Amino acid sequence: MTIELPVLTPEDGFRRIKIEIAYDGSNFNGWARQKDDPSYISKENPSGSIRTLQEEIEKALSLLAHDPVQTIVAGRTDAGVHAIKQVIHADIPLNSFTDEPWDISNWEYKLNRILTPEIRVKKVEQAPPYFHARFSALSRSYIYKIADNNQFISPLERLDVATWYRGLDVAKMNKLAARFIGEFDFVAFCKYRENSSTIREIQEFTVSRSKNNLVEVRITADAFCYNMVRSLVGALVAVGEGRFEENWALEILENKVRPSDSYVFPAQGLTLTNVNYPPDNELLERAKRTIGRRDLEAESD
């Protein structure tokens, strides 16, 4: 079967840039741009617009390019989820650069002047050939932080830490996490989306306690489906607090029966920490494998 690859290269008259960003997702309704919603209408928001990261970043890029700019993201984080290193790409019209053709050396500075302080641009560079922020990625990594046993959390820590009132057995949680490493159908730990694959490969999954006594869940996979990380964290917590034994979670995975949404932990504790890509000369083959392997559903958590 021949794989069509128009998305992997910019159209004539455009060049692709790669951008690394970080953000506090607390006050955004997720990454993806959304239609206006009448339920959001207020005196301060008469249009009912929904605030999203994609919209804010595309507005800033369009202002610099003097043309509408659209972005592709490595992973569509859900409402309230943060990022230390998120990756996007955008195709910029060459006619945007009237003075210095293709001079993006100061775009990092300019974008950070335009954007709200909740979003910071870390790097802007010309993308290598066949780079695609989503399809070229080898893996995404997240950390989930929990303050268990009803411990005190300072106001400065509260934005990216979830609280839990019971103490957690980190050794039990880490043992269970190891059982999820590998390729499985995680349908029981994902919110259903029509025509979307739920087969994922978890490459690393560990639980430890930090120096400041937080429970830190770290997970890396080729990709994640909607709510997958937060659902897995919920299962780990249920075992770590002694509510269920390890086999309970493994049977959920095997039987593919989703537990109650009450096991999905809050978004605020979740942060995207890294997106990993292959060497430049392997970008095309990686994208082909990604496209050919599963339906083109939105990656999300």
Phi, psi and chi 1 to 4 in degrees:
 res  aa     phi    psi   chi1   chi2   chi3   chi4
   1 MET       -  130.5 -179.9 -179.4   68.9      -
   2 THR   -82.4  130.8  -58.9      -      -      -
   3 ILE   -97.0  123.6  -60.3  174.0      -      -
   4 GLU   -76.8  133.2  -62.4  -67.9  -25.4      -
   5 LEU  -127.0   42.3  -60.0  172.7      -      -
   6 PRO   -66.4  -24.8   25.3  -34.7      -      -
   7 VAL   -75.2  -13.4  -65.5      -      -      -
   8 LEU   -87.7   -9.5  -61.6 -175.3      -      -
   9 THR  -134.3  144.1   55.5      -      -      -
  10 PRO   -70.2  155.9   22.7  -30.8      -      -
  11 GLU   -69.0  164.2  -63.9  178.5    4.6      -
  12 ASP   -56.9  137.9  -70.1  -16.7      -      -
  13 GLY    88.9    4.3      -      -      -      -
  14 PHE  -128.4  153.7  -70.6   77.6      -      -
  15 ARG  -128.9  148.5  -76.2 -169.1 -177.9  171.4
  16 ARG   -97.3  133.7 -179.6  161.3  -63.6  178.1
  17 ILE  -113.3  149.2   59.1  173.5      -      -
  18 LYS  -110.7  130.6  174.6 -175.2  176.3 -176.6
  19 ILE  -128.7  131.0  -52.8  174.2      -      -
  20 GLU  -102.2  133.0  -68.4 -176.8   12.7      -
  21 ILE  -135.2  160.7   57.9  174.1      -      -
  22 ALA  -131.0  151.9      -      -      -      -
  23 TYR  -158.6  154.2   48.3   81.9      -      -
  24 ASP   -94.9  110.3  168.1   11.3      -      -
  25 GLY   -85.1    6.6      -      -      -      -
  26 SER   -54.4  -42.3  -58.0      -      -      -
  27 ASN  -107.6   21.7  -63.8  -44.2      -      -
  28 PHE  -116.3  146.5  -67.3   94.4      -      -
  29 ASN   -89.5   52.5 -160.3   39.5      -      -
  30 GLY    86.2 -176.5      -      -      -      -
  31 TRP   -75.8  -51.8  169.3  -94.2      -      -
  32 ALA   -72.4  136.2      -      -      -      -
  33 ARG   -56.0  140.1 -172.2 -167.8  -45.6  106.6
  34 GLN  -132.3  159.4  -61.6 -177.5   34.7      -
  35 LYS   -72.9  154.6  -65.7 -179.4 -179.9  178.6
  36 ASP   -60.4  147.4  -67.1  -10.9      -      -
  37 ASP  -127.1  123.0 -174.4  -22.7      -      -
  38 PRO   -56.0  -27.1  -24.0   33.2      -      -
  39 SER   -69.7  -13.4   65.2      -      -      -
  40 TYR   -94.8   -1.3  -78.5   77.4      -      -
  41 ILE   -67.9  132.2  -67.8  175.9      -      -
  42 SER  -153.0  178.8   65.3      -      -      -
  43 LYS   -61.7  -38.6 -175.9  177.7  179.4  179.7
  44 GLU   -79.1  -19.9  -64.7   75.1   21.6      -
  45 ASN  -134.9   69.3 -174.2   20.2      -      -
  46 PRO   -64.6  -21.8   22.2  -32.5      -      -
  47 SER   -86.0  -13.7   66.7      -      -      -
  48 GLY    74.0   24.3      -      -      -      -
  49 SER   -68.7  146.3   61.1      -      -      -
  50 ILE  -106.3  125.3  -59.7  174.1      -      -
  51 ARG   -79.0  120.3 -167.2  170.4 -175.7 -124.1
  52 THR  -131.7  156.6   66.6      -      -      -
  53 LEU   -65.3  -42.9  -70.6  150.1      -      -
  54 GLN   -58.9  -44.3 -177.3  178.5   19.1      -
  55 GLU   -63.7  -43.7 -176.7  174.1   24.0      -
  56 GLU   -64.5  -42.8  -61.5 -116.1   -7.7      -
  57 ILE   -70.4  -40.6  -68.9  169.0      -      -
  58 GLU   -66.4  -33.4  -71.1 -178.4   -7.8      -
  59 LYS   -62.8  -44.0  -78.7 -178.4  179.8  178.2
  60 ALA   -65.3  -43.8      -      -      -      -
  61 LEU   -64.5  -40.1  -75.4  167.8      -      -
  62 SER   -65.0  -34.6  -61.1      -      -      -
  63 LEU   -65.0  -40.9 -172.4   62.4      -      -
  64 LEU   -71.7  -39.3  -77.8 -172.6      -      -
  65 ALA   -82.3  -14.0      -      -      -      -
  66 HIS    60.9   26.1  -52.7  -67.8      -      -
  67 ASP  -154.4  153.6  -93.0  -60.4      -      -
  68 PRO   -61.0  133.8  -22.9   33.5      -      -
  69 VAL  -125.0  134.4  174.0      -      -      -
  70 GLN  -114.0  150.8  -65.6 -175.1  -22.0      -
  71 THR  -119.7  154.8   59.1      -      -      -
  72 ILE  -120.1  133.6  -61.2  -67.6      -      -
  73 VAL  -112.5  152.8   68.5      -      -      -
  74 ALA   -67.7  -40.7      -      -      -      -
  75 GLY  -149.8  124.5      -      -      -      -
  76 ARG   -78.2   92.9  -67.8 -172.8 -178.7 -174.1
  77 THR   -67.7  148.1   49.4      -      -      -
  78 ASP   -82.1  172.5 -160.6    8.5      -      -
  79 ALA   -55.8  128.7      -      -      -      -
  80 GLY    88.0   -7.8      -      -      -      -
  81 VAL   -85.0  143.8  176.9      -      -      -
  82 HIS  -104.1  174.3  -41.9  -67.0      -      -
  83 ALA  -148.4  135.2      -      -      -      -
  84 ILE   -93.3  -36.0  -65.2  171.6      -      -
  85 LYS  -144.3   99.1 -179.7 -176.3  174.6 -178.0
  86 GLN  -107.5  150.8  173.0   72.7  -82.1      -
  87 VAL  -125.9  134.6  179.4      -      -      -
  88 ILE  -133.3  162.1   63.3  176.8      -      -
  89 HIS  -130.7  157.0   80.7 -113.4      -      -
  90 ALA  -146.9  143.6      -      -      -      -
  91 ASP   -99.1  119.2  -66.6  -18.6      -      -
  92 ILE  -106.6  130.6  -51.6  -62.6      -      -
  93 PRO   -63.7  134.8  -14.5   26.0      -      -
  94 LEU   -63.6  -28.7  -73.2  177.4      -      -
  95 ASN   -72.4   -2.2   60.5   14.8      -      -
  96 SER   -71.5  -20.4  -59.9      -      -      -
  97 PHE  -104.7   84.8  -55.9   91.1      -      -
  98 THR   -82.2  -33.7   54.2      -      -      -
  99 ASP   -87.8  -58.2  -61.2  -35.1      -      -
 100 GLU  -119.7   98.8  -69.1  -74.5  -20.0      -
 101 PRO   -52.9  122.8  -25.0   34.7      -      -
 102 TRP    61.1   38.3 -162.9 -121.5      -      -
 103 ASP   -95.8  103.3  179.8   12.3      -      -
 104 ILE  -113.7   18.9   56.2  171.4      -      -
 105 SER   -63.6  -26.8   59.2      -      -      -
 106 ASN  -108.9   13.5   59.2   -0.9      -      -
 107 TRP   -68.6  -34.0  -86.3   39.6      -      -
 108 GLU   -58.1  -48.5  175.7 -173.4  -30.2      -
 109 TYR   -62.8  -47.0  169.3   77.9      -      -
 110 LYS   -65.5  -42.2  -72.4 -175.7  175.4 -179.0
 111 LEU   -63.4  -40.0  -73.8  169.4      -      -
 112 ASN   -69.4  -23.7  -78.0  -31.9      -      -
 113 ARG   -73.9  -31.9  -71.3  -69.7  -58.2  -89.6
 114 ILE   -83.0  -42.3  -63.2  168.0      -      -
 115 LEU   -74.6  155.4  -70.0  162.8      -      -
 116 THR   -61.7  149.7  168.7      -      -      -
 117 PRO   -61.3  -13.0  -24.3   34.0      -      -
 118 GLU   -69.3  -17.6  -61.7  155.6  -69.9      -
 119 ILE  -121.6  127.7  -52.1  169.6      -      -
 120 ARG  -125.4  131.2  -66.8  -68.2   85.3 -174.7
 121 VAL   -87.4  125.0  173.4      -      -      -
 122 LYS   -95.6  -31.6  -59.1  173.4   72.6  173.6
 123 LYS  -161.0  140.4 -176.3 -172.1  -66.6 -174.7
 124 VAL  -130.1  126.8 -179.2      -      -      -
 125 GLU  -150.7  161.5   59.2 -173.7  -14.6      -
 126 GLN   -68.8  131.7 -177.5  172.3  -18.0      -
 127 ALA   -73.5  142.5      -      -      -      -
 128 PRO   -69.3  162.8   23.0  -31.4      -      -
 129 PRO   -55.1  136.4  -25.1   34.2      -      -
 130 TYR    68.4   14.8  -59.7  108.1      -      -
 131 PHE   -73.2  132.6  175.2   81.9      -      -
 132 HIS  -137.0  120.9 -169.4  -75.0      -      -
 133 ALA   -54.1  -37.7      -      -      -      -
 134 ARG   -91.2  -55.7  179.6 -176.8  166.3 -157.9
 135 PHE   -73.4  -24.1  -64.2  146.4      -      -
 136 SER   -82.5  -13.5  -60.0      -      -      -
 137 ALA   -68.8  137.0      -      -      -      -
 138 LEU   -83.1  -36.5  -69.0  171.3      -      -
 139 SER  -162.4  161.8   63.4      -      -      -
 140 ARG  -125.5  144.2  -70.7   88.9  169.7  159.5
 141 SER  -124.5  139.4  -61.4      -      -      -
 142 TYR  -128.9  156.9  -75.2   88.1      -      -
 143 ILE  -125.4  139.9 -175.8  172.6      -      -
 144 TYR  -121.7  125.4 -163.8  100.4      -      -
 145 LYS  -111.0  132.7  -66.9 -171.4  -79.4 -171.0
 146 ILE  -128.0  131.2  -53.9  169.8      -      -
 147 ALA   -97.6  100.2      -      -      -      -
 148 ASP   -89.9  176.6   65.5  -29.5      -      -
 149 ASN    58.1   29.9 -150.8   23.8      -      -
 150 ASN    55.6   34.1 -149.7   28.5      -      -
 151 GLN   -75.4  158.0   65.8  175.8  -73.6      -
 152 PHE   -67.4  135.6  169.3   79.9      -      -
 153 ILE  -122.6  127.9  -69.9  -65.5      -      -
 154 SER   -70.7  155.6   77.1      -      -      -
 155 PRO   -56.8  -29.7  -26.8   35.4      -      -
 156 LEU   -76.3  -21.9  -65.1  178.2      -      -
 157 GLU   -92.3  -15.1  -71.4 -179.1  -57.1      -
 158 ARG   -64.1  -23.9   78.0 -171.0 -169.2  -76.2
 159 LEU   -69.5  -31.7  -65.7  178.0      -      -
 160 ASP  -122.9   25.1   68.1  -17.7      -      -
 161 VAL  -130.1  131.4  178.1      -      -      -
 162 ALA   -93.8  145.9      -      -      -      -
 163 THR  -103.2  148.8   57.9      -      -      -
 164 TRP  -141.9  137.2 -165.1 -115.4      -      -
 165 TYR   -83.0  -16.6   51.2   94.0      -      -
 166 ARG  -103.1  153.8  -64.1 -168.7 -179.0  101.0
 167 GLY   -73.1  149.0      -      -      -      -
 168 LEU  -119.4  138.8  -62.0  174.7      -      -
 169 ASP   -88.7  101.3 -173.6  -33.2      -      -
 170 VAL   -64.4  -35.8  167.8      -      -      -
 171 ALA   -62.3  -43.4      -      -      -      -
 172 LYS   -63.5  -42.6  -78.7 -173.8  176.6  179.9
 173 MET   -64.6  -41.2  -64.9  171.0   71.0      -
 174 ASN   -67.2  -37.9 -167.1   51.2      -      -
 175 LYS   -63.1  -43.3 -178.2 -177.1  175.6 -174.3
 176 LEU   -66.3  -42.4  173.9   57.9      -      -
 177 ALA   -55.7  -39.9      -      -      -      -
 178 ALA   -61.6  -27.5      -      -      -      -
 179 ARG   -73.6  -16.2  -60.0  -69.7  -61.6  -86.4
 180 PHE   -91.7   -6.2  -74.0  106.8      -      -
 181 ILE   -70.5  131.2  -65.0  175.3      -      -
 182 GLY   127.2 -175.9      -      -      -      -
 183 GLU   -96.6  122.3 -174.4  174.5   85.4      -
 184 PHE  -141.4  166.4  -59.1   99.2      -      -
 185 ASP   -88.7  109.7 -173.4  -14.7      -      -
 186 PHE   -95.0   30.8  -73.6   96.7      -      -
 187 VAL   -57.7  -32.7   63.4      -      -      -
 188 ALA   -71.2  -14.9      -      -      -      -
 189 PHE  -115.1   18.6  -65.3   95.5      -      -
 190 CYS  -130.7  145.2  -57.8      -      -      -
 191 LYS   -74.8  133.0  -78.3 -163.9  173.1 -179.0
 192 TYR   -65.7  134.6  175.7   72.8      -      -
 193 ARG  -131.9  128.6  -74.2 -175.9  168.5 -179.8
 194 GLU   -57.8  136.8 -170.9  175.0   -1.6      -
 195 ASN    62.7   26.4  -61.9  -37.4      -      -
 196 SER  -111.9  136.7  -64.3      -      -      -
 197 SER   -76.2  144.6  170.0      -      -      -
 198 THR  -118.6   15.8   49.7      -      -      -
 199 ILE   -85.8  122.4  -63.4  173.4      -      -
 200 ARG  -137.2  156.6  -62.6  -69.3 -173.2  -91.3
 201 GLU  -114.6  110.1 -179.1 -171.1    6.5      -
 202 ILE   -82.9  125.9  -66.8 -178.4      -      -
 203 GLN   -99.9  -34.1  -60.5  162.5    0.9      -
 204 GLU  -141.9  142.8  -63.8 -179.1   23.7      -
 205 PHE  -158.4  107.3 -160.3    6.0      -      -
 206 THR  -136.4  156.3   61.5      -      -      -
 207 VAL  -130.8  131.9 -174.3      -      -      -
 208 SER  -146.6  170.0   60.2      -      -      -
 209 ARG  -110.2  129.5 -165.4  170.8  -72.5  -83.3
 210 SER   -78.5  172.3   69.2      -      -      -
 211 LYS   -62.7  -29.9  -68.7 -179.4  179.5  178.7
 212 ASN   -96.5   23.0   56.0  -15.3      -      -
 213 ASN    73.2   19.7 -154.3   33.0      -      -
 214 LEU   -88.8  148.3  -63.2  177.7      -      -
 215 VAL   -85.3  123.4  176.0      -      -      -
 216 GLU  -116.2  117.2  -65.6 -174.2  -15.2      -
 217 VAL  -101.1  120.6 -179.4      -      -      -
 218 ARG  -116.5  132.2  -62.5  177.0 -175.3  -88.0
 219 ILE  -142.6  137.7 -175.8  168.8      -      -
 220 THR  -129.4  134.8  -62.9      -      -      -
 221 ALA  -146.8  165.9      -      -      -      -
 222 ASP   -61.8  -34.8   58.0  -17.2      -      -
 223 ALA  -167.3  169.7      -      -      -      -
 224 PHE  -131.8  145.9  -65.7   92.3      -      -
 225 CYS   -97.5  175.5   43.8      -      -      -
 226 TYR   -59.5  123.0 -172.5   48.4      -      -
 227 ASN    69.7   10.5  -83.6  177.7      -      -
 228 MET   -62.9  -48.9  179.0  175.1  161.1      -
 229 VAL   -63.1  -46.5  176.9      -      -      -
 230 ARG   -68.3  -29.2  -67.3 -167.9  -78.1  141.0
 231 SER   -71.4  -41.4  -62.6      -      -      -
 232 LEU   -64.3  -40.5  -72.5  168.9      -      -
 233 VAL   -60.0  -41.5  168.9      -      -      -
 234 GLY   -59.9  -40.0      -      -      -      -
 235 ALA   -67.1  -41.6      -      -      -      -
 236 LEU   -61.2  -42.5  -66.8 -179.3      -      -
 237 VAL   -65.1  -41.5  167.5      -      -      -
 238 ALA   -59.1  -35.6      -      -      -      -
 239 VAL   -80.5  -40.0  171.7      -      -      -
 240 GLY   -65.3  -27.4      -      -      -      -
 241 GLU   -92.3   -1.0   68.6  179.6    8.0      -
 242 GLY    86.8    9.9      -      -      -      -
 243 ARG   -70.5  -37.2 -164.1 -176.4  -19.5  164.2
 244 PHE  -136.6  162.2  -62.6  108.9      -      -
 245 GLU   -88.5  167.0  -65.5  -59.8  -41.7      -
 246 GLU   -55.9  -39.1 -178.9  179.6  -64.1      -
 247 ASN   -61.8  -26.8  -76.7  -18.5      -      -
 248 TRP   -58.1  -48.0  164.7   81.3      -      -
 249 ALA   -68.9  -38.7      -      -      -      -
 250 LEU   -68.5  -33.5  -62.4  176.4      -      -
 251 GLU   -68.7  -35.1  -73.3  171.6    2.0      -
 252 ILE   -60.3  -45.2  -70.9  173.6      -      -
 253 LEU   -61.9  -46.2  177.4   67.3      -      -
 254 GLU   -70.6  -40.9 -177.3  177.6   -7.2      -
 255 ASN   -83.3  -12.4  -64.4  -26.6      -      -
 256 LYS    59.0   39.4  -57.9  178.0 -176.8  178.6
 257 VAL  -114.5  116.2  177.5      -      -      -
 258 ARG   -71.1  130.5 -178.6  174.5  171.3   80.9
 259 PRO   -74.3 -178.2   26.9  -32.6      -      -
 260 SER   -61.5  150.9  166.3      -      -      -
 261 ASP   -62.6  -14.4  -80.2  -11.2      -      -
 262 SER   -64.7  -14.8   63.7      -      -      -
 263 TYR   -86.2   -6.9  -69.1   98.4      -      -
 264 VAL   -80.4  117.2  179.5      -      -      -
 265 PHE   -78.4  158.5 -103.0   51.0      -      -
 266 PRO   -61.2  152.1  -20.2   30.7      -      -
 267 ALA   -66.6  -30.1      -      -      -      -
 268 GLN   -61.9  -24.9   72.4 -175.0   63.9      -
 269 GLY   -82.2   -3.2      -      -      -      -
 270 LEU  -104.8  132.8 -174.9   60.0      -      -
 271 THR  -137.4  129.1  -59.2      -      -      -
 272 LEU   -74.9  123.3  175.5   64.8      -      -
 273 THR  -106.5  -22.5   58.9      -      -      -
 274 ASN  -165.1  149.4 -169.3   39.8      -      -
 275 VAL  -125.6  125.4 -176.5      -      -      -
 276 ASN  -106.2  136.0 -174.1   34.3      -      -
 277 TYR  -123.8  155.4  -67.6   93.7      -      -
 278 PRO   -76.9  173.2   29.9  -35.3      -      -
 279 PRO   -57.6  155.6  -22.7   32.3      -      -
 280 ASP   -54.9  -35.8  -69.2   -6.9      -      -
 281 ASN   -75.6   -3.5   61.9   -7.2      -      -
 282 GLU  -112.3    4.3  -62.5  176.5   14.1      -
 283 LEU   -63.3  -42.6  -71.1  169.1      -      -
 284 LEU   -63.6  -48.1  177.3   58.5      -      -
 285 GLU   -64.2  -38.2  -73.0  -53.5  -48.6      -
 286 ARG   -63.0  -43.9  173.4   59.3 -172.5  175.1
 287 ALA   -63.3  -40.2      -      -      -      -
 288 LYS   -60.7  -43.3  -74.3 -179.3  179.1  179.9
 289 ARG   -65.5  -40.6  -72.7 -163.3  -61.5  -88.5
 290 THR   -63.4  -46.6  -57.6      -      -      -
 291 ILE   -65.6  -40.0  -66.7  169.9      -      -
 292 GLY   -76.3  -16.9      -      -      -      -
 293 ARG   -83.9  -38.8 -177.2 -179.9  175.3 -171.2
 294 ARG  -143.3  166.0   63.0  168.1   64.2   96.8
 295 ASP   -60.0  156.8  -65.5  -26.6      -      -
 296 LEU   -87.2   56.5  -54.9 -173.6      -      -
 297 GLU   -79.3  163.3   78.3  -81.4    3.8      -
 298 ALA   -74.7  128.9      -      -      -      -
 299 GLU   -74.3  140.3  -52.7  -63.2  -13.4      -
 300 SER  -162.0  155.4  177.3      -      -      -
 301 ASP  -164.1      - -149.9  -73.5      -      -
